[in-house]
Amino acid sequence: MTRKTEKTLDQLPAGGKGFLNWIEKVGNKVPDPTIMFVYLIALIAVLSALLSWAG
């Protein structure tokens, strides 16, 4: 039986490391999904009130 080897971050080419590091940085800045839904609900409530007032 042969084992499949998994590539670690150290074995990736330089371009792959940079891309994965960028994804990690962006992912760390994204808020918790619960907070994102609360912001979305608040935005929809404000837009609904403004558009209702505007007619």
Chimera marker file (.cmm) of the C-alpha trace (Angstrom):
<marker_set name="trace">
<marker id="1" x="0.000" y="0.000" z="0.000" r="1" g="1" b="0" radius="0.5"/>
<marker id="2" x="1.236" y="3.450" z="-0.799" r="1" g="1" b="0" radius="0.5"/>
<marker id="3" x="0.397" y="6.493" z="1.237" r="1" g="1" b="0" radius="0.5"/>
<marker id="4" x="-0.842" y="9.676" z="-0.327" r="1" g="1" b="0" radius="0.5"/>
<marker id="5" x="1.194" y="12.610" z="0.850" r="1" g="1" b="0" radius="0.5"/>
<marker id="6" x="-0.601" y="15.795" z="1.717" r="1" g="1" b="0" radius="0.5"/>
<marker id="7" x="0.981" y="19.088" z="0.798" r="1" g="1" b="0" radius="0.5"/>
<marker id="8" x="1.575" y="21.371" z="3.707" r="1" g="1" b="0" radius="0.5"/>
<marker id="9" x="1.821" y="25.143" z="3.466" r="1" g="1" b="0" radius="0.5"/>
<marker id="10" x="5.629" y="24.878" z="3.448" r="1" g="1" b="0" radius="0.5"/>
<marker id="11" x="5.550" y="22.672" z="0.344" r="1" g="1" b="0" radius="0.5"/>
<marker id="12" x="3.375" y="24.994" z="-1.730" r="1" g="1" b="0" radius="0.5"/>
<marker id="13" x="4.891" y="27.289" z="-4.342" r="1" g="1" b="0" radius="0.5"/>
<marker id="14" x="5.434" y="30.913" z="-3.321" r="1" g="1" b="0" radius="0.5"/>
<marker id="15" x="2.319" y="32.098" z="-5.205" r="1" g="1" b="0" radius="0.5"/>
<marker id="16" x="0.143" y="29.583" z="-3.370" r="1" g="1" b="0" radius="0.5"/>
<marker id="17" x="1.443" y="30.718" z="0.003" r="1" g="1" b="0" radius="0.5"/>
<marker id="18" x="0.677" y="34.361" z="-0.740" r="1" g="1" b="0" radius="0.5"/>
<marker id="19" x="-2.834" y="33.577" z="-1.916" r="1" g="1" b="0" radius="0.5"/>
<marker id="20" x="-3.609" y="31.409" z="1.098" r="1" g="1" b="0" radius="0.5"/>
<marker id="21" x="-2.180" y="34.027" z="3.452" r="1" g="1" b="0" radius="0.5"/>
<marker id="22" x="-4.394" y="36.655" z="1.804" r="1" g="1" b="0" radius="0.5"/>
<marker id="23" x="-7.471" y="34.443" z="2.210" r="1" g="1" b="0" radius="0.5"/>
<marker id="24" x="-6.602" y="33.876" z="5.861" r="1" g="1" b="0" radius="0.5"/>
<marker id="25" x="-6.200" y="37.614" z="6.522" r="1" g="1" b="0" radius="0.5"/>
<marker id="26" x="-9.505" y="38.445" z="4.813" r="1" g="1" b="0" radius="0.5"/>
<marker id="27" x="-11.283" y="35.594" z="6.602" r="1" g="1" b="0" radius="0.5"/>
<marker id="28" x="-10.020" y="36.787" z="9.974" r="1" g="1" b="0" radius="0.5"/>
<marker id="29" x="-11.469" y="40.264" z="9.350" r="1" g="1" b="0" radius="0.5"/>
<marker id="30" x="-14.951" y="38.961" z="8.507" r="1" g="1" b="0" radius="0.5"/>
<marker id="31" x="-17.281" y="39.211" z="11.517" r="1" g="1" b="0" radius="0.5"/>
<marker id="32" x="-19.145" y="36.293" z="13.026" r="1" g="1" b="0" radius="0.5"/>
<marker id="33" x="-22.089" y="35.170" z="10.823" r="1" g="1" b="0" radius="0.5"/>
<marker id="34" x="-24.555" y="36.026" z="13.610" r="1" g="1" b="0" radius="0.5"/>
<marker id="35" x="-23.342" y="39.626" z="13.677" r="1" g="1" b="0" radius="0.5"/>
<marker id="36" x="-23.539" y="39.801" z="9.882" r="1" g="1" b="0" radius="0.5"/>
<marker id="37" x="-27.220" y="38.738" z="10.012" r="1" g="1" b="0" radius="0.5"/>
<marker id="38" x="-27.953" y="41.327" z="12.717" r="1" g="1" b="0" radius="0.5"/>
<marker id="39" x="-26.379" y="44.046" z="10.528" r="1" g="1" b="0" radius="0.5"/>
<marker id="40" x="-28.394" y="42.840" z="7.537" r="1" g="1" b="0" radius="0.5"/>
<marker id="41" x="-31.653" y="42.851" z="9.503" r="1" g="1" b="0" radius="0.5"/>
<marker id="42" x="-30.934" y="46.376" z="10.766" r="1" g="1" b="0" radius="0.5"/>
<marker id="43" x="-30.127" y="47.575" z="7.236" r="1" g="1" b="0" radius="0.5"/>
<marker id="44" x="-33.356" y="46.091" z="5.866" r="1" g="1" b="0" radius="0.5"/>
<marker id="45" x="-35.390" y="47.668" z="8.683" r="1" g="1" b="0" radius="0.5"/>
<marker id="46" x="-33.894" y="51.117" z="8.018" r="1" g="1" b="0" radius="0.5"/>
<marker id="47" x="-34.347" y="50.792" z="4.257" r="1" g="1" b="0" radius="0.5"/>
<marker id="48" x="-37.918" y="49.620" z="4.728" r="1" g="1" b="0" radius="0.5"/>
<marker id="49" x="-38.722" y="52.606" z="6.962" r="1" g="1" b="0" radius="0.5"/>
<marker id="50" x="-37.115" y="55.079" z="4.536" r="1" g="1" b="0" radius="0.5"/>
<marker id="51" x="-38.821" y="53.625" z="1.476" r="1" g="1" b="0" radius="0.5"/>
<marker id="52" x="-42.169" y="53.470" z="3.295" r="1" g="1" b="0" radius="0.5"/>
<marker id="53" x="-41.825" y="57.127" z="4.251" r="1" g="1" b="0" radius="0.5"/>
<marker id="54" x="-40.857" y="58.040" z="0.660" r="1" g="1" b="0" radius="0.5"/>
<marker id="55" x="-43.932" y="56.341" z="-0.675" r="1" g="1" b="0" radius="0.5"/>
<link id1="1" id2="2" r="1" g="1" b="0" radius="0.2"/>
<link id1="2" id2="3" r="1" g="1" b="0" radius="0.2"/>
<link id1="3" id2="4" r="1" g="1" b="0" radius="0.2"/>
<link id1="4" id2="5" r="1" g="1" b="0" radius="0.2"/>
<link id1="5" id2="6" r="1" g="1" b="0" radius="0.2"/>
<link id1="6" id2="7" r="1" g="1" b="0" radius="0.2"/>
<link id1="7" id2="8" r="1" g="1" b="0" radius="0.2"/>
<link id1="8" id2="9" r="1" g="1" b="0" radius="0.2"/>
<link id1="9" id2="10" r="1" g="1" b="0" radius="0.2"/>
<link id1="10" id2="11" r="1" g="1" b="0" radius="0.2"/>
<link id1="11" id2="12" r="1" g="1" b="0" radius="0.2"/>
<link id1="12" id2="13" r="1" g="1" b="0" radius="0.2"/>
<link id1="13" id2="14" r="1" g="1" b="0" radius="0.2"/>
<link id1="14" id2="15" r="1" g="1" b="0" radius="0.2"/>
<link id1="15" id2="16" r="1" g="1" b="0" radius="0.2"/>
<link id1="16" id2="17" r="1" g="1" b="0" radius="0.2"/>
<link id1="17" id2="18" r="1" g="1" b="0" radius="0.2"/>
<link id1="18" id2="19" r="1" g="1" b="0" radius="0.2"/>
<link id1="19" id2="20" r="1" g="1" b="0" radius="0.2"/>
<link id1="20" id2="21" r="1" g="1" b="0" radius="0.2"/>
<link id1="21" id2="22" r="1" g="1" b="0" radius="0.2"/>
<link id1="22" id2="23" r="1" g="1" b="0" radius="0.2"/>
<link id1="23" id2="24" r="1" g="1" b="0" radius="0.2"/>
<link id1="24" id2="25" r="1" g="1" b="0" radius="0.2"/>
<link id1="25" id2="26" r="1" g="1" b="0" radius="0.2"/>
<link id1="26" id2="27" r="1" g="1" b="0" radius="0.2"/>
<link id1="27" id2="28" r="1" g="1" b="0" radius="0.2"/>
<link id1="28" id2="29" r="1" g="1" b="0" radius="0.2"/>
<link id1="29" id2="30" r="1" g="1" b="0" radius="0.2"/>
<link id1="30" id2="31" r="1" g="1" b="0" radius="0.2"/>
<link id1="31" id2="32" r="1" g="1" b="0" radius="0.2"/>
<link id1="32" id2="33" r="1" g="1" b="0" radius="0.2"/>
<link id1="33" id2="34" r="1" g="1" b="0" radius="0.2"/>
<link id1="34" id2="35" r="1" g="1" b="0" radius="0.2"/>
<link id1="35" id2="36" r="1" g="1" b="0" radius="0.2"/>
<link id1="36" id2="37" r="1" g="1" b="0" radius="0.2"/>
<link id1="37" id2="38" r="1" g="1" b="0" radius="0.2"/>
<link id1="38" id2="39" r="1" g="1" b="0" radius="0.2"/>
<link id1="39" id2="40" r="1" g="1" b="0" radius="0.2"/>
<link id1="40" id2="41" r="1" g="1" b="0" radius="0.2"/>
<link id1="41" id2="42" r="1" g="1" b="0" radius="0.2"/>
<link id1="42" id2="43" r="1" g="1" b="0" radius="0.2"/>
<link id1="43" id2="44" r="1" g="1" b="0" radius="0.2"/>
<link id1="44" id2="45" r="1" g="1" b="0" radius="0.2"/>
<link id1="45" id2="46" r="1" g="1" b="0" radius="0.2"/>
<link id1="46" id2="47" r="1" g="1" b="0" radius="0.2"/>
<link id1="47" id2="48" r="1" g="1" b="0" radius="0.2"/>
<link id1="48" id2="49" r="1" g="1" b="0" radius="0.2"/>
<link id1="49" id2="50" r="1" g="1" b="0" radius="0.2"/>
<link id1="50" id2="51" r="1" g="1" b="0" radius="0.2"/>
<link id1="51" id2="52" r="1" g="1" b="0" radius="0.2"/>
<link id1="52" id2="53" r="1" g="1" b="0" radius="0.2"/>
<link id1="53" id2="54" r="1" g="1" b="0" radius="0.2"/>
<link id1="54" id2="55" r="1" g="1" b="0" radius="0.2"/>
</marker_set>
